[in-house]
Amino acid sequence: MAQKPSTPKGTRDFNPEQVAKRNYIFNTIKSQFQSFGFQPIETPSFENSDTLMGKYGEEGDRLIFKILNSGNFFYNKKNKIELPSSIEDLKVLSAEDIDTTQRVELNQFTNRISEKALRYDLTVPFARYVVQHQNEIEFPFKRYQIQPVWRADRPQKGRFREFYQCDADVVGSKSLWQEVEFVQLYDNVFSALKLEGTTIKINNRKILSGIAEVIGASDKLIDFTVALDKLDKIGEEKVKEEMLNKGILQSGIDKLQPLFGISGTFQSQIESLKGILSTSEEGKKGIEELSFINDAISALGLKTAKLQLDVTLARGLNYYTGAIYEVAAPEGVKMGSIGGGGRYDDLTGIFGLKDVSGVGISFGLDRICLVLEELDLFPETIAKSTEVLFINFGDKEALFSLKAVKVLRESGINAELYPDAAKMKKQMNYANKRQIPFVVLVGEEEMKNDTYTLKNMNTGEQSNVSLNDLIALVK
């Protein structure tokens, strides 16, 4: 019995209409990237494991897909790699079956049998690219990259194991004007997609560092930010519980209470933060940076988006050091963030190139697509394919038709000939199912007079026309 075909969990096939919609988003984003002066690059789908591991925090590392080296391997408690003598010798253990010592040994074993991994995002590979090609790059370097990434996450609505990221980054400049431009870039892209009412949430990791300092948890900054980043997903009490489990003292967590209650305008929240962070120099620096960005955007204005300070926004990636962004869909649309990013002061330092600051943002293609579908914002002509189908009555008629098809294509009209001289009804049904608006019939009379019978499939009207008139009518 043949095995029923399926796609791996967390992946999808895309039909022609879906691909057309995705290309519409790709092209819109790409156009805006280019208008802001970004240049395209591409990197391999997989990297050396040591390029990726340790760059995303403990939670991120667990979601990296590792690629098994060629060959068969067997692990035993003596931490040896051997070929199994039989299938019975190969035992798969669950995490619950392995104690801490064995887990360390198993990690060592994994490292020995897997030297490559699928990329988790585009930022770390970009940092590797910058270091590797630093002598060929003019700094500041503005690049955009649109490629798929992979995460061993639990699939759910808007979250997949294989998905595209659309990134734009600038490295080699510490200027806050870059942060201002990224707010404008988000606004331009979503305005071009007719997705009005998006919220660009912003915070600063220096503020989070300052808060950790104030509550006496500077040594647990990562645990603090990872827990805080889950606030909108699991709620205040669960966040506090996670912090407590990570060793943050209850007295420190109690000091966080004013943070959970901050609301109001951008400026009023800034004033509240000044009071909370009055003893933290790092925190005050973060406030200054946010104020600069807000003042600039207030002066420049935004088309359809709004900028909002969210003091609980953390983004749990270790490499962020300054401003951090997250974009929310318009109110009423239940969807996770549709974009995010931030400033990283020394990401390239992990590869040996020190003091090269960068800032970047990413667009969540799949979630944006779901939002546009929910709000019915895709143009009606998005899935436009064949505009004219020539009916096939036989070889002579087909050759005559293909000469016209060639001219139509050169005139920018999508045209095709039905490949088989099948029954008329079958060919017309084909045109209907593919929603082809025009059909052309060519018989003995048409070939004799060098004309074409054009049928409008929407109205049913037919007319006998010259090739030039046919082109004009279809256009």
Phi, psi and omega per residue, in radians:
M1 nan 2.255 -3.103
A2 -1.194 2.472 3.138
Q3 -1.265 2.375 3.126
K4 -1.216 2.179 -3.107
P5 -1.248 2.597 3.117
S6 -2.737 2.830 3.049
T7 -1.635 2.657 3.078
P8 -1.048 2.598 -3.129
K9 -0.987 2.305 3.115
G10 1.529 0.132 3.079
T11 -2.164 2.901 -3.087
R12 -2.523 2.711 2.872
D13 -1.620 2.695 3.097
F14 -2.164 2.217 3.101
N15 -1.410 2.996 -3.070
P16 -0.955 -0.698 3.138
E17 -1.134 -0.745 3.132
Q18 -1.139 -0.706 3.110
V19 -1.095 -0.702 3.128
A20 -1.083 -0.712 3.122
K21 -1.153 -0.750 3.130
R22 -1.131 -0.706 3.109
N23 -1.124 -0.596 3.080
Y24 -1.053 -0.768 3.123
I25 -1.199 -0.803 3.103
F26 -0.922 -0.885 -3.048
N27 -1.149 -0.634 3.111
T28 -1.144 -0.816 3.140
I29 -1.130 -0.783 -3.126
K30 -1.043 -0.733 3.135
S31 -1.053 -0.744 3.134
Q32 -1.223 -0.695 3.074
F33 -0.954 -0.836 -3.085
Q34 -1.175 -0.618 -3.141
S35 -1.174 -0.401 3.099
F36 -1.617 0.059 3.053
G37 1.572 0.275 3.134
F38 -1.481 2.544 -3.139
Q39 -1.934 2.543 -3.084
P40 -1.448 2.495 2.919
I41 -2.385 2.895 3.008
E42 -2.384 2.573 3.086
T43 -2.227 2.838 -3.110
P44 -1.065 2.705 3.127
S45 -1.193 -0.405 3.084
F46 -2.255 2.675 -3.106
E47 -2.187 2.921 2.946
N48 -1.088 2.423 -3.069
S49 -0.953 -0.697 -3.089
D50 -1.234 -0.242 3.021
T51 -1.231 -0.626 -3.037
L52 -1.680 -0.721 -3.013
M53 -1.128 2.412 3.098
G54 1.495 0.076 -3.089
K55 -1.803 -0.179 -3.020
Y56 -2.101 0.126 -3.052
G57 1.486 2.960 -3.066
E58 -1.063 -0.748 -3.117
E59 -1.162 -0.721 3.133
G60 -1.139 -0.724 -3.138
D61 -1.020 -0.612 -3.119
R62 -1.201 -0.324 -3.076
L63 -1.695 0.082 -3.130
I64 -1.426 2.229 3.071
F65 -1.360 2.093 3.108
K66 -1.684 2.533 -3.122
I67 -1.786 2.159 -3.112
L68 -1.265 2.325 3.055
N69 -1.088 2.742 3.079
S70 -1.122 2.517 3.134
G71 1.992 2.872 3.113
N72 -1.799 2.403 -3.093
F73 -2.303 2.713 3.115
F74 -2.397 2.344 -3.131
Y75 -1.930 2.321 2.992
N76 -2.193 3.030 -3.024
K77 -1.159 -0.270 3.114
K78 -1.482 0.171 3.081
N79 1.039 0.760 3.092
K80 -1.979 2.616 3.055
I81 -1.880 2.100 -3.100
E82 -2.401 2.847 2.944
L83 -1.417 2.286 3.114
P84 -1.177 2.415 3.124
S85 -1.296 -0.443 3.064
S86 -2.729 2.904 -3.091
I87 -1.106 -0.485 -3.133
E88 -1.163 -0.404 -3.122
D89 -1.315 -0.280 -3.048
L90 -1.637 1.914 -3.093
K91 -1.991 2.271 3.105
V92 -1.724 2.161 -3.126
L93 -1.805 2.492 3.029
S94 -1.496 2.909 -3.116
A95 -1.037 -0.577 -3.111
E96 -1.202 -0.388 -3.109
D97 -1.461 -0.142 -3.004
I98 -1.983 2.216 3.081
D99 -1.410 3.090 -3.038
T100 -1.035 -0.755 -3.128
T101 -1.087 -0.790 3.133
Q102 -1.130 -0.585 -3.130
R103 -1.149 -0.689 3.086
V104 -1.078 -0.760 3.129
E105 -1.112 -0.682 -3.127
L106 -1.163 -0.654 3.079
N107 -1.096 -0.715 3.109
Q108 -1.101 -0.713 3.107
F109 -1.097 -0.791 3.135
T110 -1.026 -0.731 3.138
N111 -1.102 -0.518 -3.105
R112 -1.407 -0.425 -3.116
I113 -1.825 -0.063 3.132
S114 -2.396 1.887 -3.118
E115 -1.809 -0.144 -3.102
K116 -2.202 2.764 3.105
A117 -2.618 2.567 3.067
L118 -1.181 2.494 -3.073
R119 -1.156 2.447 -3.098
Y120 -1.536 -0.599 3.062
D121 -2.629 -3.001 3.133
L122 -1.817 -0.169 -3.047
T123 -1.307 -0.842 -3.141
V124 -1.140 -0.782 3.030
P125 -1.020 -0.586 3.092
F126 -1.142 -0.724 3.099
A127 -1.071 -0.733 3.091
R128 -1.082 -0.726 3.123
Y129 -1.055 -0.800 -3.096
V130 -1.072 -0.779 -3.136
V131 -1.157 -0.756 -3.083
Q132 -1.188 -0.534 -3.068
H133 -2.011 0.394 -3.014
Q134 -1.007 -0.524 -3.115
N135 -1.377 -0.172 3.140
E136 -1.808 -0.102 -2.998
I137 -1.767 2.438 2.990
E138 -1.659 2.098 -3.136
F139 -1.662 2.534 -0.047
P140 -1.191 2.461 -3.068
F141 -1.823 2.110 -3.126
K142 -1.895 1.977 -3.112
R143 -2.188 2.616 2.922
Y144 -2.156 2.683 -3.061
Q145 -2.575 2.228 3.118
I146 -2.198 1.750 -3.085
Q147 -2.639 2.829 3.133
P148 -1.353 2.657 3.024
V149 -2.287 2.909 -3.061
W150 -2.339 2.386 3.095
R151 -2.450 2.327 -3.129
A152 -1.435 1.008 -3.065
D153 -1.653 2.950 3.061
R154 -1.429 2.002 -3.072
P155 -1.095 2.465 3.045
Q156 -2.766 -3.109 -3.094
K157 -1.011 2.155 3.113
G158 1.367 0.041 3.132
R159 -2.265 2.112 -3.072
F160 -2.243 2.909 3.123
R161 -1.497 -0.397 3.026
E162 -2.212 2.173 -3.130
F163 -2.742 2.830 -3.133
Y164 -1.597 2.501 2.934
Q165 -2.021 2.536 3.102
C166 -2.131 1.757 -2.991
D167 -1.912 2.568 2.953
A168 -2.336 2.285 -3.114
D169 -2.405 2.665 2.977
V170 -2.197 2.207 3.047
V171 -2.121 2.597 3.111
G172 1.719 0.253 3.091
S173 -2.561 2.347 3.084
K174 -1.738 0.086 -3.087
S175 -1.113 2.330 3.093
L176 -1.281 -0.185 3.054
W177 -1.111 -0.427 3.068
Q178 -1.137 -0.745 3.110
E179 -1.062 -0.704 3.115
V180 -1.084 -0.775 -3.130
E181 -1.121 -0.590 3.133
F182 -1.204 -0.598 3.035
V183 -1.088 -0.761 3.104
Q184 -1.122 -0.670 3.141
L185 -1.100 -0.789 3.076
Y186 -0.998 -0.833 -3.108
D187 -1.065 -0.766 -3.131
N188 -1.099 -0.779 -3.105
V189 -1.111 -0.880 -3.080
F190 -1.225 -0.519 3.051
S191 -1.179 -0.712 3.116
A192 -1.127 -0.535 3.105
L193 -1.466 0.045 -3.108
K194 1.128 0.346 3.125
L195 -1.620 1.494 -3.076
E196 -1.523 2.660 3.077
G197 1.542 0.273 3.054
T198 -1.259 2.678 3.120
T199 -2.020 2.096 3.087
I200 -1.619 1.778 -3.136
K201 -1.457 2.458 -3.106
I202 -2.415 2.537 3.017
N203 -2.595 -3.005 -3.133
N204 -2.494 2.286 -3.116
R205 -1.114 -0.433 3.097
K206 -1.148 -0.599 3.073
I207 -1.151 -0.747 3.113
L208 -1.137 -0.678 3.078
S209 -1.100 -0.699 3.116
G210 -1.127 -0.712 3.113
I211 -1.128 -0.741 3.100
A212 -1.055 -0.668 3.120
E213 -1.136 -0.771 -3.103
V214 -1.122 -0.622 -3.116
I215 -1.608 0.120 3.082
G216 1.310 0.550 -3.104
A217 -2.207 0.557 -3.130
S218 -1.039 -0.586 -3.136
D219 -1.314 -0.142 3.141
K220 -2.133 0.626 -3.073
L221 -1.031 -0.754 -3.111
I222 -1.123 -0.806 3.109
D223 -1.045 -0.694 -3.119
F224 -1.122 -0.845 -3.097
T225 -1.227 -0.653 3.125
V226 -1.096 -0.729 3.127
A227 -1.205 -0.781 -3.109
L228 -1.102 -0.579 -3.122
D229 -1.125 -0.294 -3.113
K230 -1.643 0.108 -3.023
L231 -0.967 -0.803 -3.101
D232 -1.289 -0.227 -3.112
K233 -1.685 -0.713 -3.020
I234 -2.047 -0.165 3.077
G235 1.574 2.872 -3.029
E236 -1.039 -0.825 -3.059
E237 -1.122 -0.725 3.132
K238 -1.165 -0.633 3.095
V239 -1.102 -0.800 3.118
K240 -1.072 -0.707 3.133
E241 -1.102 -0.735 3.124
E242 -1.133 -0.718 3.113
M243 -1.073 -0.729 3.132
L244 -1.095 -0.747 3.125
N245 -1.144 -0.437 3.129
K246 -1.505 0.048 3.061
G247 1.677 0.136 3.064
I248 -1.388 2.246 -3.026
L249 -1.145 2.581 3.133
Q250 -1.048 -0.630 3.137
S251 -1.098 -0.638 3.095
G252 -1.227 -0.733 3.120
I253 -1.087 -0.636 3.106
D254 -1.078 -0.585 3.134
K255 -1.220 -0.268 3.137
L256 -1.352 -0.267 -3.011
Q257 -0.898 -0.754 3.113
P258 -1.061 -0.495 -3.129
L259 -1.140 -0.722 -3.113
F260 -1.189 -0.358 -3.066
G261 -1.736 -0.019 -3.116
I262 -1.199 2.293 3.096
S263 -2.679 -3.050 3.125
G264 1.795 -2.841 -3.106
T265 -1.241 2.915 3.101
F266 -0.955 -0.839 -3.059
Q267 -1.194 -0.662 -3.141
S268 -1.174 -0.605 3.084
Q269 -1.193 -0.664 3.079
I270 -1.024 -0.752 3.138
E271 -1.117 -0.685 3.101
S272 -1.123 -0.703 3.138
L273 -1.134 -0.623 3.125
K274 -1.035 -0.643 3.098
G275 -1.235 -0.755 -3.111
I276 -1.167 -0.648 -3.014
L277 -1.838 0.423 -3.078
S278 -1.092 -0.384 -3.110
T279 -1.760 0.057 -3.078
S280 -2.025 1.998 3.107
E281 -1.135 -0.695 3.118
E282 -1.085 -0.773 3.136
G283 -1.100 -0.713 3.141
K284 -1.144 -0.574 3.091
K285 -1.156 -0.683 3.095
G286 -1.119 -0.679 3.099
I287 -1.096 -0.744 3.117
E288 -1.047 -0.754 -3.121
E289 -1.135 -0.760 3.127
L290 -1.131 -0.679 3.135
S291 -1.106 -0.703 3.118
F292 -1.045 -0.848 -3.110
I293 -1.092 -0.801 -3.121
N294 -1.106 -0.734 3.140
D295 -1.103 -0.722 -3.127
A296 -1.151 -0.777 -3.135
I297 -1.163 -0.635 3.102
S298 -1.083 -0.643 -3.141
A299 -1.315 -0.654 -3.077
L300 -1.449 -0.607 -3.109
G301 1.422 2.771 3.095
L302 -2.162 2.670 -3.087
K303 -1.280 -1.080 -3.043
T304 -2.317 -0.209 -3.116
A305 -1.622 2.959 3.016
K306 -2.290 2.529 3.132
L307 -1.676 2.258 -3.073
Q308 -2.338 2.300 3.066
L309 -1.406 2.228 3.089
D310 -2.192 1.746 -3.016
V311 -1.249 -0.180 3.088
T312 -1.716 -0.045 3.092
L313 -1.192 2.165 -3.054
A314 -2.138 -0.605 -3.024
R315 0.845 1.824 -2.942
G316 -1.349 0.471 3.090
L317 -1.651 2.337 -2.998
N318 -1.137 -0.453 -2.936
Y319 -1.426 -0.166 3.127
Y320 -1.274 2.413 -3.092
T321 -2.270 -0.289 -3.107
G322 -2.268 -2.239 3.141
A323 -1.049 2.471 3.053
I324 -2.279 2.481 -3.082
Y325 -2.099 2.680 2.919
E326 -2.684 2.356 -3.090
V327 -1.914 2.246 3.116
A328 -1.793 2.507 3.095
A329 -1.153 2.881 3.117
P330 -0.971 2.660 -3.118
E331 -0.988 2.400 3.139
G332 1.745 -0.266 3.096
V333 -1.703 2.041 -3.134
K334 -1.453 1.765 -3.096
M335 -2.760 2.538 3.047
G336 -1.182 -2.997 -3.101
S337 -1.059 2.508 3.136
I338 -1.902 0.167 3.084
G339 -3.064 2.752 3.125
G340 -3.018 2.912 3.127
G341 2.929 -2.821 3.132
G342 2.867 -3.097 -3.125
R343 -1.581 2.366 3.043
Y344 -2.288 2.044 -3.001
D345 -1.376 -0.430 -3.047
D346 -2.571 0.722 -3.118
L347 -1.110 -0.667 -3.131
T348 -1.236 -0.267 3.121
G349 -1.071 -0.463 3.122
I350 -1.174 -0.297 3.105
F351 -1.962 0.259 3.008
G352 1.702 -0.029 3.125
L353 -1.851 1.784 -3.010
K354 -1.465 2.742 2.975
D355 0.998 0.759 3.018
V356 -2.070 1.712 -3.079
S357 -1.374 2.625 3.124
G358 -2.547 2.840 3.049
V359 -2.599 2.480 -3.092
G360 -2.740 2.840 3.096
I361 -2.345 2.830 3.142
S362 -2.362 2.572 3.071
F363 -1.910 2.310 3.116
G364 -1.523 1.610 -3.033
L365 -0.937 -0.875 -3.031
D366 -1.116 -0.717 3.129
R367 -1.230 -0.660 3.085
I368 -1.066 -0.718 3.131
C369 -1.072 -0.777 3.127
L370 -1.102 -0.692 3.132
V371 -1.158 -0.781 3.134
L372 -1.101 -0.636 3.100
E373 -1.173 -0.774 -3.121
E374 -1.079 -0.653 -3.108
L375 -1.634 0.049 3.110
D376 0.967 0.909 -3.067
L377 -1.827 -0.025 3.091
F378 -1.297 2.407 3.086
P379 -1.049 2.582 -3.110
E380 -1.078 -0.516 -3.072
T381 -1.559 0.198 -3.006
I382 -1.071 -0.630 -3.068
A383 -1.706 0.367 -3.131
K384 -0.997 2.191 3.099
S385 -2.214 -1.913 3.134
T386 -1.278 2.284 3.125
E387 -1.729 -0.503 -3.101
V388 -2.354 2.241 3.050
L389 -1.987 2.202 3.062
F390 -1.595 2.201 3.116
I391 -1.287 2.427 -3.093
N392 -1.720 1.957 3.117
F393 -1.809 -0.039 -3.112
G394 2.605 3.076 -3.017
D395 -1.121 -0.728 -3.131
K396 -1.119 -0.816 3.138
E397 -1.137 -0.636 -3.131
A398 -1.119 -0.758 3.141
L399 -1.118 -0.762 3.101
F400 -1.052 -0.738 -3.117
S401 -1.161 -0.705 -3.088
L402 -1.149 -0.507 3.063
K403 -1.115 -0.675 3.104
A404 -1.260 -0.689 3.112
V405 -0.995 -0.727 3.130
K406 -1.052 -0.758 3.141
V407 -1.165 -0.722 3.124
L408 -1.060 -0.774 -3.139
R409 -1.094 -0.693 3.112
E410 -1.179 -0.336 3.116
S411 -1.622 0.097 3.100
G412 1.503 0.310 3.125
I413 -1.864 2.273 3.110
N414 -1.337 2.006 -3.065
A415 -2.400 2.657 3.093
E416 -2.658 2.798 3.068
L417 -1.858 2.333 3.042
Y418 -1.101 2.246 -2.940
P419 -1.209 -0.479 -3.057
D420 -1.993 2.588 3.065
A421 -1.430 1.102 -3.082
A422 -1.457 3.087 3.123
K423 -1.061 2.543 -3.101
M424 -0.945 -0.756 -3.094
K425 -1.056 -0.711 -3.135
K426 -1.126 -0.734 -3.120
Q427 -1.192 -0.675 3.126
M428 -1.204 -0.670 3.074
N429 -1.086 -0.654 3.103
Y430 -1.062 -0.772 3.131
A431 -1.119 -0.707 3.138
N432 -1.143 -0.806 -3.100
K433 -1.149 -0.545 3.109
R434 -1.582 0.062 3.097
Q435 0.961 0.752 3.086
I436 -1.431 2.128 -2.987
P437 -1.264 -0.478 -3.096
F438 -2.244 2.484 3.053
V439 -2.181 2.441 3.121
V440 -2.042 2.292 3.117
L441 -1.949 2.260 -3.138
V442 -2.244 2.007 3.093
G443 -2.131 -2.877 -3.114
E444 -1.020 -0.758 -3.090
E445 -1.125 -0.754 -3.128
E446 -1.135 -0.723 -3.134
M447 -1.153 -0.641 -3.139
K448 -1.130 -0.688 -3.074
N449 -1.712 0.040 -3.118
D450 0.961 0.845 3.115
T451 -2.257 3.106 -3.095
Y452 -2.470 2.428 3.056
T453 -1.625 1.958 -3.079
L454 -1.771 2.196 3.125
K455 -1.992 2.202 3.039
N456 -1.466 1.987 -3.040
M457 -1.266 -0.275 3.121
N458 -1.474 -0.677 -3.096
T459 -1.784 -0.347 -3.096
G460 1.473 -0.044 -3.114
E461 -1.241 2.493 3.099
Q462 -2.172 2.517 3.086
S463 -2.593 2.547 3.109
N464 -1.670 2.056 -2.970
V465 -2.345 2.829 2.998
S466 -1.370 2.982 -3.126
L467 -1.112 -0.738 3.120
N468 -1.092 -0.722 3.120
D469 -1.174 -0.652 3.106
L470 -1.030 -0.825 -3.131
I471 -1.072 -0.757 -3.131
A472 -1.119 -0.739 -3.119
L473 -1.155 -0.713 -3.133
V474 -1.210 -0.701 3.140
K475 -1.191 nan nan
